[in-house]
């Protein structure tokens, strides 16, 4: 039994450390959708949708700005997020692309990146 517990604990710790990293030096923070909504309601944030144009057009979080994950580079990011210390909340459809985008933005030097998953489980308002 002990032989099974040690690898499980190790895997959990690695997973937790990878998902809950703090800003700076190429890292971002993963937060819940409830935390993201609270930040939207109480702080100045930039909501970043990293899906494709047609997905964005079919429905997005109000005030979200589109920056498809495949187009993220220093120039495209700077055009949408001029200040590296802007609080940025990143989402996509299911949470995969948002993790990739959040990591890319953090690698570009953005320091306040928060990834909160996908719109398919977003329980709050959306608009077309």
C-alpha positions as CSV (number, residue, x, y, z in Angstrom):
1,X,0.0,0.0,0.0
2,X,2.8,2.4,0.9
3,X,4.3,1.7,-2.6
4,X,1.1,3.2,-4.1
5,X,0.8,6.2,-1.9
6,X,4.2,7.7,-2.4
7,X,3.8,8.0,-6.3
8,X,0.3,9.3,-5.9
9,X,1.4,12.0,-3.4
10,X,4.4,12.9,-5.7
11,X,2.2,13.2,-8.7
12,X,-0.3,15.4,-6.9
13,X,2.4,17.7,-5.6
14,X,3.9,18.1,-9.1
15,X,0.4,18.8,-10.6
16,X,-0.4,21.3,-7.9
17,X,2.9,23.1,-8.2
18,X,2.5,23.4,-12.0
19,X,-1.0,24.7,-11.8
20,X,-0.7,27.1,-8.9
21,X,2.4,29.0,-9.8
22,X,2.6,32.7,-9.1
23,X,3.3,35.4,-11.6
24,X,6.8,36.3,-12.8
25,X,9.6,34.4,-14.7
26,X,7.3,32.7,-17.1
27,X,4.6,31.6,-14.7
28,X,0.9,32.3,-14.2
29,X,-1.7,31.5,-11.6
30,X,-4.6,29.2,-12.2
31,X,-7.8,30.4,-10.5
32,X,-11.4,29.3,-10.3
33,X,-14.2,30.8,-12.4
34,X,-15.7,32.2,-9.2
35,X,-12.4,34.0,-8.4
36,X,-12.2,35.3,-11.9
37,X,-15.8,36.7,-11.7
38,X,-15.0,38.3,-8.4
39,X,-11.9,40.0,-9.8
40,X,-14.0,41.2,-12.8
41,X,-16.5,42.7,-10.5
42,X,-14.1,44.4,-8.1
43,X,-10.9,45.2,-10.0
44,X,-9.7,46.7,-13.2
45,X,-8.8,43.6,-15.3
46,X,-8.4,42.7,-19.0
47,X,-10.4,39.7,-19.9
48,X,-8.6,37.8,-22.7
49,X,-10.4,35.3,-24.9
50,X,-7.8,33.2,-26.8
51,X,-10.2,31.2,-29.0
52,X,-10.6,31.8,-32.7
53,X,-12.8,34.7,-34.2
54,X,-15.7,32.4,-35.1
55,X,-15.8,31.0,-31.5
56,X,-15.6,34.5,-30.1
57,X,-18.4,35.7,-32.4
58,X,-20.7,32.8,-31.2
59,X,-20.5,34.0,-27.6
60,X,-18.0,35.5,-25.2
61,X,-17.7,37.0,-21.7
62,X,-18.7,40.7,-21.8
63,X,-15.8,43.1,-22.4
64,X,-13.5,40.2,-23.4
65,X,-10.8,41.1,-25.9
66,X,-9.9,38.5,-28.6
67,X,-6.3,37.4,-29.0
68,X,-6.2,33.9,-30.6
69,X,-3.6,31.7,-28.9
70,X,-1.9,30.9,-32.2
71,X,-1.2,34.6,-32.8
72,X,0.4,35.5,-29.5
73,X,3.9,37.0,-29.8
74,X,5.5,40.1,-28.4
75,X,3.9,42.4,-30.9
76,X,0.4,41.1,-30.8
77,X,0.4,40.9,-27.0
78,X,1.7,44.5,-26.7
79,X,-1.0,45.7,-29.0
80,X,-3.7,44.2,-26.8
81,X,-1.9,44.5,-23.4
82,X,0.5,47.5,-23.5
83,X,1.5,47.3,-19.8
84,X,3.3,44.2,-18.6
85,X,1.7,44.6,-15.1
86,X,-1.9,44.6,-16.3
87,X,-4.1,42.1,-14.5
88,X,-5.1,39.7,-17.3
89,X,-7.8,37.0,-17.0
90,X,-7.3,34.3,-19.7
91,X,-9.9,31.9,-20.9
92,X,-10.8,29.7,-24.0
93,X,-13.4,27.0,-24.7
94,X,-12.4,24.2,-22.4
95,X,-9.2,25.4,-20.6
96,X,-6.4,23.9,-22.8
97,X,-5.6,26.9,-25.0
98,X,-5.9,29.3,-22.1
99,X,-3.1,27.5,-20.2
100,X,-0.9,27.7,-23.3
101,X,-1.7,31.4,-23.8
102,X,-1.2,32.2,-20.1
103,X,2.2,30.5,-20.2
104,X,3.2,32.4,-23.4
105,X,2.2,35.7,-21.9
106,X,4.1,35.0,-18.8
107,X,7.2,34.1,-20.8
108,X,6.8,37.4,-22.6
109,X,7.2,39.1,-19.2
110,X,3.6,39.8,-18.2
111,X,3.4,39.5,-14.5
112,X,-0.3,39.4,-13.5
113,X,-1.7,36.5,-15.6
114,X,-4.6,34.5,-14.3
115,X,-6.0,31.5,-16.2
116,X,-9.5,30.4,-15.4
117,X,-10.4,27.7,-17.8
118,X,-13.1,27.6,-20.5
119,X,-16.4,29.3,-21.4
120,X,-18.2,25.9,-21.7
121,X,-18.4,25.8,-17.9
122,X,-18.7,29.6,-17.3
123,X,-21.9,30.0,-15.2
124,X,-22.2,33.8,-15.6
125,X,-23.3,36.1,-18.4
126,X,-22.1,35.9,-21.9
127,X,-22.8,37.9,-25.0
128,X,-22.6,37.5,-28.8
